[in-house]
Amino acid sequence: MNYALVFRPEVREELNEAYHWYESQKQGLGDDFLDCVDEILDRICLMPESYAVVYRDVRRATVKRFPYTIYYRIISSRVIVTAIFHGRRDPKSWQERN
């Protein structure tokens, strides 16, 4: 079963910030970052239960090549992405999101 992907509003902002930061470091690096995020999101949608639960019903998947983690919940046939966080941010701050 392929799950529908839903982003919380904050996630789009986090992705935009990360994209622009990587692009400012090296042209094309922002696109590489988004490609890696897309790759892991595709995997999550195909097999969302294959990633570990880290807090209540929230699961975590790590982005390859970049120090980012995707936090998500499975609700019905949807994958709700609650955060895409850099590894150095306070991990407890995403827990306030539902």
Rosetta blueprint (number, residue, H / E / L):
1 M L
2 N L
3 Y L
4 A E
5 L E
6 V E
7 F E
8 R L
9 P H
10 E H
11 V H
12 R H
13 E H
14 E H
15 L H
16 N H
17 E H
18 A H
19 Y H
20 H H
21 W H
22 Y H
23 E H
24 S H
25 Q H
26 K L
27 Q L
28 G L
29 L H
30 G H
31 D H
32 D H
33 F H
34 L H
35 D H
36 C H
37 V H
38 D H
39 E H
40 I H
41 L H
42 D H
43 R H
44 I H
45 C H
46 L H
47 M L
48 P H
49 E H
50 S H
51 Y L
52 A L
53 V E
54 V E
55 Y E
56 R L
57 D L
58 V E
59 R E
60 R E
61 A E
62 T E
63 V L
64 K L
65 R L
66 F L
67 P L
68 Y E
69 T E
70 I E
71 Y E
72 Y E
73 R E
74 I E
75 I E
76 S L
77 S L
78 R E
79 V E
80 I E
81 V E
82 T E
83 A E
84 I E
85 F E
86 H E
87 G L
88 R L
89 R L
90 D L
91 P L
92 K L
93 S H
94 W H
95 Q H
96 E H
97 R L
98 N L
